[in-house]
Amino acid sequence: MNNPRIILVVVFAFLMVLSAVQATRAQDSGDAPNAVSSPQLVIIDTDIGDDIDDAFALALALKSPELKILGVTTTFGDTEMRARLLDRYLRAVGRSDIPVFAGPETKTDNAMTQAAYAKQAAEKKHGNGADFILRQAREHPGQITLIGIGPLFTVQAAIERDSAAFKKLKRVVI
């Protein structure tokens, strides 16, 4: 990891997730000064598989007791391959209970550097990421933080599909 750009990207992704955790802590502590708050419901939208930054950010979120990850959606390029990568990653860290959804596939000439790792996971069809975000927003109005750590194609698809349901999210951190 001698590439300064990769180091910068990793630090940036880490800080994004950390910022979401701290915002949740600040908001929750304002409600009841000494009360133990329940974990913040989150959905993470990621383009995992190109650089290490999203894997580190996801690891931080998985280990944060302040967060309850409802699901992870993928964005950018071959989103099904990214979803397979997430399946394998989550299985490896003992969190197969977290559902994975694929966002809309986009055209790119960018080679996914972790495709070989992803291909070792079982091939399956993942649900629609935008639909998952909207369904969760309807089921938990005003309670979900959407953390976008990749290009916003899945977020865009959710907004275009049902902007009223999208507005039911508590906040969006990008």
Helices and strands as residue ranges (DSSP letters): H 4-31, E 40-46, H 53-63, E 67-74, H 79-92, E 100-102, H 115-118, E 127-128, H 129-139, E 144-148, H 153-161, H 163-166, E 171-173
